[in-house]
Amino acid sequence: DMDLSEVNIDDLRNNLRLMNNRPRKCIEYTTPKEELFGFLP
């Protein structure tokens, strides 16, 4: 098991940024970030 309290916050933010900026086949090769902000006014 992994203790999340031991994770460096900067590493966590970087990994989240990498995941949310990666194009996904299931959403027609847009990024999750583009999908989210595409629906916001």
mmCIF entry with sequence, helices, sheets and N, C-alpha, C, O atoms, coordinates in Angstrom:
data_MODEL
# 
_entry.id   MODEL 
# 
_entity.id                         1 
_entity.type                       polymer 
_entity.pdbx_number_of_molecules   1 
# 
_entity_poly.entity_id                      1 
_entity_poly.type                           'polypeptide(L)' 
_entity_poly.nstd_linkage                   no 
_entity_poly.nstd_monomer                   no 
_entity_poly.pdbx_seq_one_letter_code       DMDLSEVNIDDLRNNLRLMNNRPRKCIEYTTPKEELFGFLP 
_entity_poly.pdbx_seq_one_letter_code_can   DMDLSEVNIDDLRNNLRLMNNRPRKCIEYTTPKEELFGFLP 
_entity_poly.pdbx_strand_id                 A 
# 
loop_
_entity_poly_seq.entity_id 
_entity_poly_seq.num 
_entity_poly_seq.mon_id 
_entity_poly_seq.hetero 
1 1  ASP n 
1 2  MET n 
1 3  ASP n 
1 4  LEU n 
1 5  SER n 
1 6  GLU n 
1 7  VAL n 
1 8  ASN n 
1 9  ILE n 
1 10 ASP n 
1 11 ASP n 
1 12 LEU n 
1 13 ARG n 
1 14 ASN n 
1 15 ASN n 
1 16 LEU n 
1 17 ARG n 
1 18 LEU n 
1 19 MET n 
1 20 ASN n 
1 21 ASN n 
1 22 ARG n 
1 23 PRO n 
1 24 ARG n 
1 25 LYS n 
1 26 CYS n 
1 27 ILE n 
1 28 GLU n 
1 29 TYR n 
1 30 THR n 
1 31 THR n 
1 32 PRO n 
1 33 LYS n 
1 34 GLU n 
1 35 GLU n 
1 36 LEU n 
1 37 PHE n 
1 38 GLY n 
1 39 PHE n 
1 40 LEU n 
1 41 PRO n 
# 
_struct_asym.id          A 
_struct_asym.entity_id   1 
# 
loop_
_struct_conf.conf_type_id 
_struct_conf.id 
_struct_conf.pdbx_PDB_helix_id 
_struct_conf.beg_label_comp_id 
_struct_conf.beg_label_asym_id 
_struct_conf.beg_label_seq_id 
_struct_conf.pdbx_beg_PDB_ins_code 
_struct_conf.end_label_comp_id 
_struct_conf.end_label_asym_id 
_struct_conf.end_label_seq_id 
_struct_conf.pdbx_end_PDB_ins_code 
_struct_conf.beg_auth_comp_id 
_struct_conf.beg_auth_asym_id 
_struct_conf.beg_auth_seq_id 
_struct_conf.end_auth_comp_id 
_struct_conf.end_auth_asym_id 
_struct_conf.end_auth_seq_id 
_struct_conf.pdbx_PDB_helix_class 
_struct_conf.details 
_struct_conf.pdbx_PDB_helix_length 
HELX_P HELX_P1 AA1 LEU A 4  ? GLU A 6  ? LEU A 4  GLU A 6  5 ? 3  
HELX_P HELX_P2 AA2 ILE A 9  ? ASN A 20 ? ILE A 9  ASN A 20 1 ? 12 
HELX_P HELX_P3 AA3 LYS A 25 ? ILE A 27 ? LYS A 25 ILE A 27 5 ? 3  
HELX_P HELX_P4 AA4 PRO A 32 ? PHE A 39 ? PRO A 32 PHE A 39 1 ? 8  
# 
_struct_conf_type.id          HELX_P 
_struct_conf_type.criteria    ? 
_struct_conf_type.reference   ? 
# 
loop_
_atom_site.group_PDB 
_atom_site.id 
_atom_site.type_symbol 
_atom_site.label_atom_id 
_atom_site.label_alt_id 
_atom_site.label_comp_id 
_atom_site.label_asym_id 
_atom_site.label_entity_id 
_atom_site.label_seq_id 
_atom_site.pdbx_PDB_ins_code 
_atom_site.Cartn_x 
_atom_site.Cartn_y 
_atom_site.Cartn_z 
_atom_site.occupancy 
_atom_site.B_iso_or_equiv 
_atom_site.pdbx_formal_charge 
_atom_site.auth_seq_id 
_atom_site.auth_comp_id 
_atom_site.auth_asym_id 
_atom_site.auth_atom_id 
_atom_site.pdbx_PDB_model_num 
ATOM 1   N N  . ASP A 1 1  ? 0.832   -1.198 0.000   1.00 0.00 ? 1  ASP A N  1 
ATOM 2   C CA . ASP A 1 1  ? 0.000   0.000  0.000   1.00 0.00 ? 1  ASP A CA 1 
ATOM 3   C C  . ASP A 1 1  ? 0.866   1.246  0.000   1.00 0.00 ? 1  ASP A C  1 
ATOM 4   O O  . ASP A 1 1  ? 1.993   1.254  0.494   1.00 0.00 ? 1  ASP A O  1 
ATOM 5   N N  . MET A 1 2  ? 0.300   2.293  -0.570  1.00 0.00 ? 2  MET A N  1 
ATOM 6   C CA . MET A 1 2  ? 1.031   3.551  -0.655  1.00 0.00 ? 2  MET A CA 1 
ATOM 7   C C  . MET A 1 2  ? 0.402   4.578  0.271   1.00 0.00 ? 2  MET A C  1 
ATOM 8   O O  . MET A 1 2  ? -0.816  4.754  0.284   1.00 0.00 ? 2  MET A O  1 
ATOM 9   N N  . ASP A 1 3  ? 1.237   5.249  1.039   1.00 0.00 ? 3  ASP A N  1 
ATOM 10  C CA . ASP A 1 3  ? 0.764   6.298  1.934   1.00 0.00 ? 3  ASP A CA 1 
ATOM 11  C C  . ASP A 1 3  ? 0.821   7.627  1.182   1.00 0.00 ? 3  ASP A C  1 
ATOM 12  O O  . ASP A 1 3  ? 1.903   8.157  0.928   1.00 0.00 ? 3  ASP A O  1 
ATOM 13  N N  . LEU A 1 4  ? -0.338  8.157  0.832   1.00 0.00 ? 4  LEU A N  1 
ATOM 14  C CA . LEU A 1 4  ? -0.375  9.384  0.025   1.00 0.00 ? 4  LEU A CA 1 
ATOM 15  C C  . LEU A 1 4  ? 0.159   10.605 0.762   1.00 0.00 ? 4  LEU A C  1 
ATOM 16  O O  . LEU A 1 4  ? 0.493   11.607 0.131   1.00 0.00 ? 4  LEU A O  1 
ATOM 17  N N  . SER A 1 5  ? 0.242   10.537 2.070   1.00 0.00 ? 5  SER A N  1 
ATOM 18  C CA . SER A 1 5  ? 0.803   11.668 2.814   1.00 0.00 ? 5  SER A CA 1 
ATOM 19  C C  . SER A 1 5  ? 2.303   11.812 2.556   1.00 0.00 ? 5  SER A C  1 
ATOM 20  O O  . SER A 1 5  ? 2.894   12.846 2.869   1.00 0.00 ? 5  SER A O  1 
ATOM 21  N N  . GLU A 1 6  ? 2.914   10.778 1.990   1.00 0.00 ? 6  GLU A N  1 
ATOM 22  C CA . GLU A 1 6  ? 4.346   10.827 1.688   1.00 0.00 ? 6  GLU A CA 1 
ATOM 23  C C  . GLU A 1 6  ? 4.639   11.335 0.277   1.00 0.00 ? 6  GLU A C  1 
ATOM 24  O O  . GLU A 1 6  ? 5.804   11.487 -0.091  1.00 0.00 ? 6  GLU A O  1 
ATOM 25  N N  . VAL A 1 7  ? 3.612   11.595 -0.507  1.00 0.00 ? 7  VAL A N  1 
ATOM 26  C CA . VAL A 1 7  ? 3.798   12.053 -1.880  1.00 0.00 ? 7  VAL A CA 1 
ATOM 27  C C  . VAL A 1 7  ? 4.109   13.547 -1.879  1.00 0.00 ? 7  VAL A C  1 
ATOM 28  O O  . VAL A 1 7  ? 3.436   14.337 -1.219  1.00 0.00 ? 7  VAL A O  1 
ATOM 29  N N  . ASN A 1 8  ? 5.128   13.908 -2.621  1.00 0.00 ? 8  ASN A N  1 
ATOM 30  C CA . ASN A 1 8  ? 5.504   15.313 -2.761  1.00 0.00 ? 8  ASN A CA 1 
ATOM 31  C C  . ASN A 1 8  ? 4.419   16.032 -3.558  1.00 0.00 ? 8  ASN A C  1 
ATOM 32  O O  . ASN A 1 8  ? 4.027   15.567 -4.628  1.00 0.00 ? 8  ASN A O  1 
ATOM 33  N N  . ILE A 1 9  ? 3.929   17.162 -3.046  1.00 0.00 ? 9  ILE A N  1 
ATOM 34  C CA . ILE A 1 9  ? 2.822   17.884 -3.688  1.00 0.00 ? 9  ILE A CA 1 
ATOM 35  C C  . ILE A 1 9  ? 3.202   18.381 -5.079  1.00 0.00 ? 9  ILE A C  1 
ATOM 36  O O  . ILE A 1 9  ? 2.352   18.419 -5.968  1.00 0.00 ? 9  ILE A O  1 
ATOM 37  N N  . ASP A 1 10 ? 4.442   18.757 -5.282  1.00 0.00 ? 10 ASP A N  1 
ATOM 38  C CA . ASP A 1 10 ? 4.873   19.215 -6.611  1.00 0.00 ? 10 ASP A CA 1 
ATOM 39  C C  . ASP A 1 10 ? 4.876   18.065 -7.615  1.00 0.00 ? 10 ASP A C  1 
ATOM 40  O O  . ASP A 1 10 ? 4.513   18.254 -8.776  1.00 0.00 ? 10 ASP A O  1 
ATOM 41  N N  . ASP A 1 11 ? 5.282   16.883 -7.177  1.00 0.00 ? 11 ASP A N  1 
ATOM 42  C CA . ASP A 1 11 ? 5.235   15.702 -8.048  1.00 0.00 ? 11 ASP A CA 1 
ATOM 43  C C  . ASP A 1 11 ? 3.794   15.361 -8.399  1.00 0.00 ? 11 ASP A C  1 
ATOM 44  O O  . ASP A 1 11 ? 3.490   15.025 -9.544  1.00 0.00 ? 11 ASP A O  1 
ATOM 45  N N  . LEU A 1 12 ? 2.916   15.446 -7.420  1.00 0.00 ? 12 LEU A N  1 
ATOM 46  C CA . LEU A 1 12 ? 1.501   15.169 -7.651  1.00 0.00 ? 12 LEU A CA 1 
ATOM 47  C C  . LEU A 1 12 ? 0.918   16.143 -8.672  1.00 0.00 ? 12 LEU A C  1 
ATOM 48  O O  . LEU A 1 12 ? 0.228   15.726 -9.602  1.00 0.00 ? 12 LEU A O  1 
ATOM 49  N N  . ARG A 1 13 ? 1.187   17.416 -8.505  1.00 0.00 ? 13 ARG A N  1 
ATOM 50  C CA . ARG A 1 13 ? 0.676   18.425 -9.444  1.00 0.00 ? 13 ARG A CA 1 
ATOM 51  C C  . ARG A 1 13 ? 1.217   18.196 -10.851 1.00 0.00 ? 13 ARG A C  1 
ATOM 52  O O  . ARG A 1 13 ? 0.482   18.316 -11.831 1.00 0.00 ? 13 ARG A O  1 
ATOM 53  N N  . ASN A 1 14 ? 2.486   17.870 -10.946 1.00 0.00 ? 14 ASN A N  1 
ATOM 54  C CA . ASN A 1 14 ? 3.087   17.619 -12.259 1.00 0.00 ? 14 ASN A CA 1 
ATOM 55  C C  . ASN A 1 14 ? 2.437   16.412 -12.931 1.00 0.00 ? 14 ASN A C  1 
ATOM 56  O O  . ASN A 1 14 ? 2.124   16.461 -14.120 1.00 0.00 ? 14 ASN A O  1 
ATOM 57  N N  . ASN A 1 15 ? 2.235   15.336 -12.185 1.00 0.00 ? 15 ASN A N  1 
ATOM 58  C CA . ASN A 1 15 ? 1.615   14.142 -12.763 1.00 0.00 ? 15 ASN A CA 1 
ATOM 59  C C  . ASN A 1 15 ? 0.170   14.395 -13.166 1.00 0.00 ? 15 ASN A C  1 
ATOM 60  O O  . ASN A 1 15 ? -0.273  13.881 -14.193 1.00 0.00 ? 15 ASN A O  1 
ATOM 61  N N  . LEU A 1 16 ? -0.569  15.164 -12.395 1.00 0.00 ? 16 LEU A N  1 
ATOM 62  C CA . LEU A 1 16 ? -1.938  15.514 -12.766 1.00 0.00 ? 16 LEU A CA 1 
ATOM 63  C C  . LEU A 1 16 ? -1.960  16.354 -14.040 1.00 0.00 ? 16 LEU A C  1 
ATOM 64  O O  . LEU A 1 16 ? -2.816  16.160 -14.903 1.00 0.00 ? 16 LEU A O  1 
ATOM 65  N N  . ARG A 1 17 ? -1.016  17.286 -14.154 1.00 0.00 ? 17 ARG A N  1 
ATOM 66  C CA . ARG A 1 17 ? -0.920  18.120 -15.356 1.00 0.00 ? 17 ARG A CA 1 
ATOM 67  C C  . ARG A 1 17 ? -0.627  17.255 -16.580 1.00 0.00 ? 17 ARG A C  1 
ATOM 68  O O  . ARG A 1 17 ? -1.230  17.443 -17.637 1.00 0.00 ? 17 ARG A O  1 
ATOM 69  N N  . LEU A 1 18 ? 0.288   16.319 -16.437 1.00 0.00 ? 18 LEU A N  1 
ATOM 70  C CA . LEU A 1 18 ? 0.622   15.428 -17.552 1.00 0.00 ? 18 LEU A CA 1 
ATOM 71  C C  . LEU A 1 18 ? -0.578  14.586 -17.975 1.00 0.00 ? 18 LEU A C  1 
ATOM 72  O O  . LEU A 1 18 ? -0.824  14.419 -19.170 1.00 0.00 ? 18 LEU A O  1 
ATOM 73  N N  . MET A 1 19 ? -1.321  14.059 -17.015 1.00 0.00 ? 19 MET A N  1 
ATOM 74  C CA . MET A 1 19 ? -2.484  13.223 -17.339 1.00 0.00 ? 19 MET A CA 1 
ATOM 75  C C  . MET A 1 19 ? -3.594  14.034 -17.994 1.00 0.00 ? 19 MET A C  1 
ATOM 76  O O  . MET A 1 19 ? -4.221  13.563 -18.943 1.00 0.00 ? 19 MET A O  1 
ATOM 77  N N  . ASN A 1 20 ? -3.845  15.246 -17.504 1.00 0.00 ? 20 ASN A N  1 
ATOM 78  C CA . ASN A 1 20 ? -4.949  16.045 -18.020 1.00 0.00 ? 20 ASN A CA 1 
ATOM 79  C C  . ASN A 1 20 ? -4.634  16.730 -19.343 1.00 0.00 ? 20 ASN A C  1 
ATOM 80  O O  . ASN A 1 20 ? -5.536  17.261 -19.991 1.00 0.00 ? 20 ASN A O  1 
ATOM 81  N N  . ASN A 1 21 ? -3.384  16.727 -19.748 1.00 0.00 ? 21 ASN A N  1 
ATOM 82  C CA . ASN A 1 21 ? -3.002  17.332 -21.026 1.00 0.00 ? 21 ASN A CA 1 
ATOM 83  C C  . ASN A 1 21 ? -2.661  16.296 -22.087 1.00 0.00 ? 21 ASN A C  1 
ATOM 84  O O  . ASN A 1 21 ? -2.127  16.637 -23.142 1.00 0.00 ? 21 ASN A O  1 
ATOM 85  N N  . ARG A 1 22 ? -2.967  15.035 -21.811 1.00 0.00 ? 22 ARG A N  1 
ATOM 86  C CA . ARG A 1 22 ? -2.696  13.959 -22.772 1.00 0.00 ? 22 ARG A CA 1 
ATOM 87  C C  . ARG A 1 22 ? -3.954  13.672 -23.589 1.00 0.00 ? 22 ARG A C  1 
ATOM 88  O O  . ARG A 1 22 ? -5.010  13.410 -23.013 1.00 0.00 ? 22 ARG A O  1 
ATOM 89  N N  . PRO A 1 23 ? -3.860  13.717 -24.929 1.00 0.00 ? 23 PRO A N  1 
ATOM 90  C CA . PRO A 1 23 ? -5.039  13.430 -25.765 1.00 0.00 ? 23 PRO A CA 1 
ATOM 91  C C  . PRO A 1 23 ? -5.554  12.011 -25.538 1.00 0.00 ? 23 PRO A C  1 
ATOM 92  O O  . PRO A 1 23 ? -4.775  11.080 -25.333 1.00 0.00 ? 23 PRO A O  1 
ATOM 93  N N  . ARG A 1 24 ? -6.884  11.860 -25.580 1.00 0.00 ? 24 ARG A N  1 
ATOM 94  C CA . ARG A 1 24 ? -7.518  10.559 -25.344 1.00 0.00 ? 24 ARG A CA 1 
ATOM 95  C C  . ARG A 1 24 ? -8.323  10.135 -26.552 1.00 0.00 ? 24 ARG A C  1 
ATOM 96  O O  . ARG A 1 24 ? -9.100  10.918 -27.097 1.00 0.00 ? 24 ARG A O  1 
ATOM 97  N N  . LYS A 1 25 ? -8.138  8.903  -26.968 1.00 0.00 ? 25 LYS A N  1 
ATOM 98  C CA . LYS A 1 25 ? -8.866  8.360  -28.108 1.00 0.00 ? 25 LYS A CA 1 
ATOM 99  C C  . LYS A 1 25 ? -10.372 8.385  -27.853 1.00 0.00 ? 25 LYS A C  1 
ATOM 100 O O  . LYS A 1 25 ? -11.145 8.673  -28.767 1.00 0.00 ? 25 LYS A O  1 
ATOM 101 N N  . CYS A 1 26 ? -10.798 8.088  -26.626 1.00 0.00 ? 26 CYS A N  1 
ATOM 102 C CA . CYS A 1 26 ? -12.229 7.978  -26.309 1.00 0.00 ? 26 CYS A CA 1 
ATOM 103 C C  . CYS A 1 26 ? -12.956 9.324  -26.373 1.00 0.00 ? 26 CYS A C  1 
ATOM 104 O O  . CYS A 1 26 ? -14.187 9.352  -26.404 1.00 0.00 ? 26 CYS A O  1 
ATOM 105 N N  . ILE A 1 27 ? -12.225 10.428 -26.393 1.00 0.00 ? 27 ILE A N  1 
ATOM 106 C CA . ILE A 1 27 ? -12.861 11.750 -26.545 1.00 0.00 ? 27 ILE A CA 1 
ATOM 107 C C  . ILE A 1 27 ? -12.309 12.444 -27.797 1.00 0.00 ? 27 ILE A C  1 
ATOM 108 O O  . ILE A 1 27 ? -12.034 13.644 -27.811 1.00 0.00 ? 27 ILE A O  1 
ATOM 109 N N  . GLU A 1 28 ? -12.162 11.628 -28.842 1.00 0.00 ? 28 GLU A N  1 
ATOM 110 C CA . GLU A 1 28 ? -11.753 12.091 -30.174 1.00 0.00 ? 28 GLU A CA 1 
ATOM 111 C C  . GLU A 1 28 ? -10.433 12.856 -30.167 1.00 0.00 ? 28 GLU A C  1 
ATOM 112 O O  . GLU A 1 28 ? -10.287 13.883 -30.831 1.00 0.00 ? 28 GLU A O  1 
ATOM 113 N N  . TYR A 1 29 ? -9.493  12.343 -29.415 1.00 0.00 ? 29 TYR A N  1 
ATOM 114 C CA . TYR A 1 29 ? -8.129  12.868 -29.352 1.00 0.00 ? 29 TYR A CA 1 
ATOM 115 C C  . TYR A 1 29 ? -8.041  14.305 -28.858 1.00 0.00 ? 29 TYR A C  1 
ATOM 116 O O  . TYR A 1 29 ? -7.125  15.040 -29.227 1.00 0.00 ? 29 TYR A O  1 
ATOM 117 N N  . THR A 1 30 ? -8.986  14.699 -28.028 1.00 0.00 ? 30 THR A N  1 
ATOM 118 C CA . THR A 1 30 ? -8.831  15.960 -27.302 1.00 0.00 ? 30 THR A CA 1 
ATOM 119 C C  . THR A 1 30 ? -8.341  15.608 -25.904 1.00 0.00 ? 30 THR A C  1 
ATOM 120 O O  . THR A 1 30 ? -8.343  14.443 -25.505 1.00 0.00 ? 30 THR A O  1 
ATOM 121 N N  . THR A 1 31 ? -7.931  16.612 -25.184 1.00 0.00 ? 31 THR A N  1 
ATOM 122 C CA . THR A 1 31 ? -7.464  16.367 -23.821 1.00 0.00 ? 31 THR A CA 1 
ATOM 123 C C  . THR A 1 31 ? -8.629  16.521 -22.851 1.00 0.00 ? 31 THR A C  1 
ATOM 124 O O  . THR A 1 31 ? -9.598  17.214 -23.163 1.00 0.00 ? 31 THR A O  1 
ATOM 125 N N  . PRO A 1 32 ? -8.555  15.889 -21.680 1.00 0.00 ? 32 PRO A N  1 
ATOM 126 C CA . PRO A 1 32 ? -9.600  16.093 -20.676 1.00 0.00 ? 32 PRO A CA 1 
ATOM 127 C C  . PRO A 1 32 ? -9.772  17.576 -20.334 1.00 0.00 ? 32 PRO A C  1 
ATOM 128 O O  . PRO A 1 32 ? -10.889 18.039 -20.102 1.00 0.00 ? 32 PRO A O  1 
ATOM 129 N N  . LYS A 1 33 ? -8.674  18.307 -20.306 1.00 0.00 ? 33 LYS A N  1 
ATOM 130 C CA . LYS A 1 33 ? -8.731  19.741 -20.012 1.00 0.00 ? 33 LYS A CA 1 
ATOM 131 C C  . LYS A 1 33 ? -9.522  20.485 -21.096 1.00 0.00 ? 33 LYS A C  1 
ATOM 132 O O  . LYS A 1 33 ? -10.342 21.348 -20.783 1.00 0.00 ? 33 LYS A O  1 
ATOM 133 N N  . GLU A 1 34 ? -9.277  20.152 -22.364 1.00 0.00 ? 34 GLU A N  1 
ATOM 134 C CA . GLU A 1 34 ? -10.019 20.782 -23.463 1.00 0.00 ? 34 GLU A CA 1 
ATOM 135 C C  . GLU A 1 34 ? -11.498 20.431 -23.391 1.00 0.00 ? 34 GLU A C  1 
ATOM 136 O O  . GLU A 1 34 ? -12.349 21.284 -23.642 1.00 0.00 ? 34 GLU A O  1 
ATOM 137 N N  . GLU A 1 35 ? -11.813 19.190 -23.052 1.00 0.00 ? 35 GLU A N  1 
ATOM 138 C CA . GLU A 1 35 ? -13.211 18.775 -22.920 1.00 0.00 ? 35 GLU A CA 1 
ATOM 139 C C  . GLU A 1 35 ? -13.899 19.549 -21.806 1.00 0.00 ? 35 GLU A C  1 
ATOM 140 O O  . GLU A 1 35 ? -15.014 20.039 -21.982 1.00 0.00 ? 35 GLU A O  1 
ATOM 141 N N  . LEU A 1 36 ? -13.246 19.657 -20.673 1.00 0.00 ? 36 LEU A N  1 
ATOM 142 C CA . LEU A 1 36 ? -13.833 20.360 -19.539 1.00 0.00 ? 36 LEU A CA 1 
ATOM 143 C C  . LEU A 1 36 ? -14.086 21.823 -19.881 1.00 0.00 ? 36 LEU A C  1 
ATOM 144 O O  . LEU A 1 36 ? -15.193 22.323 -19.677 1.00 0.00 ? 36 LEU A O  1 
ATOM 145 N N  . PHE A 1 37 ? -13.085 22.508 -20.395 1.00 0.00 ? 37 PHE A N  1 
ATOM 146 C CA . PHE A 1 37 ? -13.240 23.930 -20.669 1.00 0.00 ? 37 PHE A CA 1 
ATOM 147 C C  . PHE A 1 37 ? -14.055 24.198 -21.921 1.00 0.00 ? 37 PHE A C  1 
ATOM 148 O O  . PHE A 1 37 ? -14.506 25.324 -22.127 1.00 0.00 ? 37 PHE A O  1 
ATOM 149 N N  . GLY A 1 38 ? -14.253 23.201 -22.753 1.00 0.00 ? 38 GLY A N  1 
ATOM 150 C CA . GLY A 1 38 ? -15.125 23.346 -23.911 1.00 0.00 ? 38 GLY A CA 1 
ATOM 151 C C  . GLY A 1 38 ? -16.588 23.423 -23.517 1.00 0.00 ? 38 GLY A C  1 
ATOM 152 O O  . GLY A 1 38 ? -17.395 24.000 -24.246 1.00 0.00 ? 38 GLY A O  1 
ATOM 153 N N  . PHE A 1 39 ? -16.944 22.849 -22.372 1.00 0.00 ? 39 PHE A N  1 
ATOM 154 C CA . PHE A 1 39 ? -18.327 22.855 -21.907 1.00 0.00 ? 39 PHE A CA 1 
ATOM 155 C C  . PHE A 1 39 ? -18.644 24.040 -21.011 1.00 0.00 ? 39 PHE A C  1 
ATOM 156 O O  . PHE A 1 39 ? -19.813 24.341 -20.769 1.00 0.00 ? 39 PHE A O  1 
ATOM 157 N N  . LEU A 1 40 ? -17.620 24.710 -20.522 1.00 0.00 ? 40 LEU A N  1 
ATOM 158 C CA . LEU A 1 40 ? -17.855 25.857 -19.642 1.00 0.00 ? 40 LEU A CA 1 
ATOM 159 C C  . LEU A 1 40 ? -18.104 27.108 -20.475 1.00 0.00 ? 40 LEU A C  1 
ATOM 160 O O  . LEU A 1 40 ? -17.502 27.278 -21.536 1.00 0.00 ? 40 LEU A O  1 
ATOM 161 N N  . PRO A 1 41 ? -18.985 27.982 -20.002 1.00 0.00 ? 41 PRO A N  1 
ATOM 162 C CA . PRO A 1 41 ? -19.265 29.219 -20.768 1.00 0.00 ? 41 PRO A CA 1 
ATOM 163 C C  . PRO A 1 41 ? -18.084 30.159 -20.810 1.00 0.00 ? 41 PRO A C  1 
ATOM 164 O O  . PRO A 1 41 ? -18.168 31.229 -21.412 1.00 0.00 ? 41 PRO A O  1 
# 
